[in-house]
Amino acid sequence: MTHIRRYFVHHAPIFITAVCHRRQPYLKCDEHKALLLSVMREVKGEWPFRMVGYAILEEHFH
C-alpha cells in the first residue's frame, strides 16, 4: 500500500483523483455512476464539505 502524504490547510481546495482497480471501466455504466454519487452524498452528510465540481470517467474520477 502506498503511503500518501496529506497536508491539511483549513479552507483550501483539495483536488482528488481516484482510479478503479486495474483501471477497469467500472464507471462506464450509468447505474454505477449513480451509486458513486450516492456514496458521495452519504459521506457529505457525515463529513460536511463543499464540492465545487467533479468529473466521472469510465475508469477514474476527479
C-alpha positions as CSV (number, residue, x, y, z in Angstrom):
1,M,0.0,0.0,0.0
2,T,1.2,3.5,-0.8
3,H,1.9,5.9,2.0
4,I,0.4,9.2,0.7
5,R,1.4,12.4,2.5
6,R,-1.7,14.5,3.3
7,Y,-1.3,18.2,4.2
8,F,-4.4,19.8,5.7
9,V,-4.8,23.5,5.1
10,H,-8.0,24.9,6.5
11,H,-10.4,26.2,3.8
12,A,-8.0,25.3,1.0
13,P,-9.3,23.5,-2.1
14,I,-8.4,19.8,-2.5
15,F,-8.1,18.0,-5.8
16,I,-8.8,14.3,-5.7
17,T,-8.3,11.6,-8.3
18,A,-9.3,8.0,-7.7
19,V,-8.7,5.2,-10.2
20,C,-10.7,2.0,-10.5
21,H,-9.0,-1.3,-9.7
22,R,-6.6,-2.1,-12.5
23,R,-8.1,0.8,-14.5
24,Q,-11.2,-1.3,-15.4
25,P,-14.1,0.7,-16.7
26,Y,-16.3,0.1,-13.7
27,L,-17.9,3.5,-14.0
28,K,-19.0,3.1,-17.6
29,C,-22.5,2.0,-16.5
30,D,-24.8,4.9,-15.6
31,E,-26.0,2.8,-12.6
32,H,-22.5,2.6,-11.2
33,K,-22.0,6.3,-11.7
34,A,-25.3,6.9,-9.8
35,L,-24.0,4.7,-7.0
36,L,-20.8,6.6,-6.7
37,L,-22.7,9.9,-6.5
38,S,-25.0,8.4,-3.8
39,V,-22.0,7.4,-1.7
40,M,-20.5,10.9,-2.1
41,R,-23.8,12.4,-0.8
42,E,-23.8,10.0,2.1
43,V,-20.2,10.9,3.0
44,K,-21.1,14.6,2.7
45,G,-23.8,14.0,5.3
46,E,-21.3,12.7,7.8
47,W,-18.4,15.0,6.9
48,P,-19.7,18.3,5.5
49,F,-17.6,19.7,2.7
50,R,-18.3,21.8,-0.4
51,M,-17.8,20.1,-3.8
52,V,-17.1,22.7,-6.5
53,G,-17.2,20.2,-9.3
54,Y,-16.4,16.6,-10.3
55,A,-15.8,14.6,-13.4
56,I,-16.6,10.9,-13.6
57,L,-14.9,8.9,-16.4
58,E,-15.1,5.2,-17.2
59,E,-12.1,4.2,-15.1
60,H,-11.5,7.1,-12.7
61,F,-13.0,10.2,-11.3
62,H,-11.8,13.7,-10.1
